[in-house]
Amino acid sequence: MNRARRHNRPALNSDGNPVITTTDLTKVYRSRGREVTALDGVDLHVREGEVYGVVGQSGAGKSTLIRCVNLLERPSSGTVTVAGQDLTALAGRGRRAGSALRQARSRIGMVFQHFNLLSSRTVRDNVELPLEILGVSGKERTRKALELLDLVGLADKAKAYPAQLSGGQKQRVGIARALAGDPKVLLSDEATSALDPETTRSILQLLRDLNRQLGLTVLLITHEMDVVKTICDSAALMSDGRIVESGKVTDLLATPGSQLAQELFPVGGVPSAEDRTVVDVTFQGEAAAKPVISQLSRTYNIDISILGAAMDTVSGNQVGRMRIELPGPFEENVVPIGFLREQGLQVDVADVDASKTAVLKEGAK
Ligand SMILES: Nc1ncnc2c1ncn2[C@@H]1O[C@H](COP(=O)(O)OP(=O)(O)OP(=O)(O)O)[C@@H](O)[C@H]1O
């Protein structure tokens, strides 16, 4: 059970200080005479206290980005600043990392997809490991490890070995270990990808609770849009080593033609005949509760078909998307579409082509 208590930290201040900043970050891998540009001028701004998700297709550069943020991977150029400290200016790499970089890294926790626990050590000893490296005394290490295991709901597993734990429990140990150095920032590399849906939910809830309770800033990479919907305040979409869209999730949902919004709330559906206007409507907050579709139908005396719909909660707010079909071509529907916009809804006119696959958004034209 998750013991992290909720507390009443005010909602994220949208003007919060940046705690992770990358500037023009570039990473070029060179192997066997070949060059791969994994990061191509990435500017990332993660504000204090937010949960920030980076999504993108396989090979987009997500893992490279998160590994560059704590300098597990040394960028080819550009800078990484975490909690006001320019990590790229600190010397050394890997085992030989200078003590300044080691100290700075201890303030950055990292959680991995496959947990990376040492099988020969007990749960408690796994959590103590980073404290050993930091030179913390035995008694203090044990006190801290037990406190952290309690925080992640595993107080009764301190003497168990990783092999005796479920996947979700192993990830809780991974999270406790990541918190050992009292980090300001937690990096999560696909932390829930190896877990079943229910365990995923409980781990995401734990991350959210830790974010709220400790004021911990979380930067996570994921290929699961549900992770973004469930816990992210902000998100960035990566493609070919670049950030192609970023911002607060609620703002992205209100941005015409947003690719991230479409991926978060994919609505399909093709028109029933030629000469129909297909419109994607996004509802947020108060607008989600208004009976706008029936009002539209009554006001303009038109029949409206719902071609597809998705409703969900994003960062605690009710959000929905709906693809509707109005009779007649676009020119005949300018006024009804204006009515929807006046109701505070995000409205994109979708141009579903004859092959019924490509959707070109009005806002993206
Ligand atoms: N150590 C490496 N040496 C050479 N090329 C690499 C190395 N690591 C990553 N790459 C390449 O860099 C690009 C970005 O990889 P990266 O793992 O960062 O993407 P990703 O978005 O995390 O993908 P995935 O979701 O599949 O993990 C890919 O083309 C990949 O093949």
The ligand as a Gaussian input file, in Angstrom:
#p B3LYP/6-31G(d) Opt

LIG

0 1
 N       25.046000       4.095000     -27.703000
 C       24.581000       4.390000     -28.922000
 N       25.367000       4.311000     -30.009000
 C       24.914000       4.619000     -31.235000
 N       23.653000       5.040000     -31.484000
 C       22.817000       5.126000     -30.437000
 C       23.227000       4.803000     -29.111000
 N       22.161000       5.006000     -28.266000
 C       21.150000       5.420000     -29.040000
 N       21.526000       5.491000     -30.339000
 C       20.695000       5.944000     -31.477000
 O       20.223000       7.239000     -31.165000
 C       18.871000       7.401000     -31.588000
 C       17.990000       7.768000     -30.401000
 O       17.940000       6.663000     -29.516000
 P       17.190000       6.693000     -28.112000
 O       17.410000       5.379000     -27.439000
 O       17.576000       7.916000     -27.377000
 O       15.658000       6.842000     -28.582000
 P       14.322000       6.551000     -27.768000
 O       13.348000       7.584000     -28.200000
 O       14.625000       6.454000     -26.323000
 O       13.891000       5.141000     -28.326000
 P       13.172000       3.903000     -27.537000
 O       11.788000       4.391000     -27.182000
 O       13.163000       2.799000     -28.558000
 O       14.025000       3.604000     -26.339000
 C       18.479000       6.083000     -32.278000
 O       18.676000       6.230000     -33.653000
 C       19.462000       5.094000     -31.684000
 O       19.704000       4.046000     -32.582000

